[in-house]
Amino acid sequence: MATMTSPDLPKINLYGMTQVYAPIDGASVDVVFVHGLNGHPAKTWTAEKSGIFWPSQLLPPVLSEERARILVYGYDANVTSFTDGVSSDKIHNHAEHLIAELAANRRIRKATERPIIFVVHSLGGLVVKRALIYSGDIRGNHTEHLRSIFVSTYGILFLGTPHKGSDVAKWGSLLESICRGVMPSGVVDSNPHLVNALKKENETLQVIDRQFIQLISRFHIYFFHEGKKTNIGKMKVEIIVDEESASPNVQDVERAVIQQDHIHMCKFENDSAPGFDLVAEGIQRYASNAPETIARRWIAEREERTAKKKAEIQDILPGSMIGTPHSGSTSTNTETPGKAPLALPGIEYQHFFRNAYEVDEVPIEELVKAPR
């Protein structure tokens, strides 16, 4: 697997999750970086002059008290990966992979309920938004571990991500501008089929935008827009994602400008670079406040899951939490002082009851009268 390394940098995988920093005394929060179109899990966040990879070289001292673990996520971000393939919604494919990778990384480290803060650049923000929509929709018993990302996410810092897409045609021009900004000069002009393919994604991006607005109040959001124009070749410079799109006026969100172009707004040469204090302070504040909020969310989530499982039992044993075995059932009761265990209706249903439920003890006379 392709990696990027230097004497001072950790080994960073091109695809999947890479932990680039972990506090010695254990982590209280996960900070996850996700790059955008034509990006790279290391190069997107590395300053060109100094070679500083700020997620592991500048950020940890800022987060020393918050005890943050820092990860970067890599995926196939070539333009064709957003437009080609069997699926018409490639962003959803990227989103599913992000959720699966992050859930697995955290679960094997016994960190499923640890708060998450995302830091995203450009179209990486759309991948994260789609990922949270997907994770939040999960309700199945066999996939509820993937819902943990939605429950644990506290905040998102969006750097140059296009958000406002009420006009379908505007998405096409936005995507074309982003391609011109992040790809070598002339590539877009020499590939007209590429522009046509991107324009077909307009409705997909509009749907993501509309669905995420329904969830936005759940998360702490910080919008950053670029303050300088990007060189797109042929002696042309332009703002790639303008303020209206990158920092829309949404209630109860933070907005700020980074005085860099679209490519360099996510690269900091040092801790005095334009925008570093804004971004680092936002991450620090979220990391400090997240544990208490996410702990409360997990209490509510567990209560909801328990209620759901009890409702499933009630569907099988209508009218009462007290049941009697079906004829020929292999179920047995084991006496527990002060409790009357639920009598299961048979081995064919026992997968519903692996998490034991106990109910208050009922006098034997009522049990005898209970309908069968």
QUICORCOR-V213359 format. One record per pair of residues at least 6 apart in sequence whose ideal C-beta (glycine too) atoms are under 6 Angstrom apart, sorted by the first residue. I is the first residue (numbers start at 1). J is the second residue. D is the distance in whole Angstrom. If there is no record, write none. Layout:
I&J&D, I&J&D
This chain:
1&13&6, 2&14&4, 3&11&5, 3&12&6, 3&13&6, 4&12&5, 4&42&4, 5&11&5, 9&53&5, 10&20&5, 12&18&5, 12&41&5, 12&42&4, 13&74&6, 14&74&5, 15&74&5, 16&101&5, 17&71&5, 17&73&6, 17&101&5, 17&105&5, 18&72&5, 19&71&5, 20&55&6, 20&56&4, 20&70&5, 20&72&6, 21&56&5, 21&60&5, 21&70&4, 22&69&5, 23&67&5, 27&67&5, 27&69&4, 28&67&4, 28&291&6, 29&68&5, 29&115&5, 29&287&5, 29&290&5, 30&69&5, 30&114&6, 30&116&5, 31&68&5, 31&70&5, 31&117&5, 32&71&5, 32&118&5, 33&55&6, 33&72&4, 33&119&5, 34&73&5, 34&120&5, 34&124&4, 34&128&6, 35&44&4, 35&121&6, 35&124&5, 36&121&5, 36&122&3, 36&123&4, 36&124&4, 37&77&6, 37&122&6, 37&123&4, 37&178&6, 37&182&6, 38&77&6, 38&182&4, 38&183&6, 39&77&5, 41&72&4, 41&74&3, 44&121&6, 45&53&6, 45&55&5, 46&53&5, 47&267&5, 47&269&4, 49&269&6, 50&269&5, 54&268&5, 55&70&5, 58&271&5, 62&280&5, 62&284&5, 63&284&6, 63&287&6, 66&287&4, 66&288&5, 68&287&5, 75&94&5, 82&90&5, 83&197&4, 87&93&6, 89&204&5, 91&126&6, 91&127&6, 91&130&5, 92&130&6, 94&127&5, 95&127&6, 95&130&4, 95&131&4, 95&134&5, 98&131&5, 99&131&5, 99&135&5, 99&146&5, 99&149&5, 102&149&6, 103&145&6, 103&146&5, 103&148&6, 103&149&6, 106&112&5, 112&148&5, 113&298&5, 115&152&6, 115&154&5, 115&290&4, 115&291&6, 115&294&4, 116&152&5, 116&153&5, 117&154&6, 117&155&5, 117&286&5, 118&128&5, 118&156&5, 119&157&5, 120&128&5, 120&158&6, 121&159&5, 121&266&4, 122&160&5, 125&158&5, 125&161&3, 126&208&6, 129&208&6, 129&212&4, 130&208&5, 132&150&6, 133&211&5, 135&146&6, 135&147&6, 135&149&5, 135&150&4, 136&150&4, 138&146&5, 138&147&4, 151&297&6, 151&301&5, 152&294&6, 154&286&6, 154&290&4, 154&294&6, 155&219&6, 155&220&4, 155&286&4, 156&219&6, 156&221&6, 157&222&5, 157&282&5, 158&223&5, 159&224&5, 159&265&6, 159&266&5, 160&226&5, 160&241&5, 160&246&6, 160&262&5, 160&265&6, 162&174&5, 162&241&5, 162&245&5, 163&245&6, 163&248&5, 164&245&5, 164&248&5, 165&171&5, 165&205&6, 165&206&5, 165&209&5, 168&202&5, 168&206&6, 171&202&4, 171&205&5, 172&199&4, 172&202&5, 175&198&4, 176&195&6, 177&240&5, 178&240&6, 179&188&5, 180&188&5, 180&232&4, 181&230&5, 181&232&6, 181&240&4, 181&262&5, 185&233&3, 220&286&6, 221&253&4, 222&254&4, 222&282&5, 223&247&4, 223&255&5, 224&256&6, 224&258&5, 225&243&5, 225&246&4, 225&247&4, 225&257&6, 226&261&6, 226&262&5, 226&265&5, 227&257&4, 227&259&4, 228&260&6, 228&261&4, 229&237&4, 229&238&5, 229&239&6, 230&240&5, 230&261&4, 230&262&5, 230&263&6, 231&237&5, 240&262&4, 247&255&4, 256&278&5, 258&265&4, 258&275&3, 259&274&4, 260&274&6, 268&276&4, 312&352&6, 316&349&6, 317&323&4, 321&359&5, 323&343&5, 323&345&6, 324&343&5, 324&372&6, 325&331&5, 325&343&5, 326&345&5, 326&346&5, 329&346&4, 330&347&5, 331&344&4, 333&341&5, 333&343&6, 334&341&6, 339&358&5, 339&361&6, 340&361&5, 340&362&6, 342&357&6, 344&350&6, 344&353&6
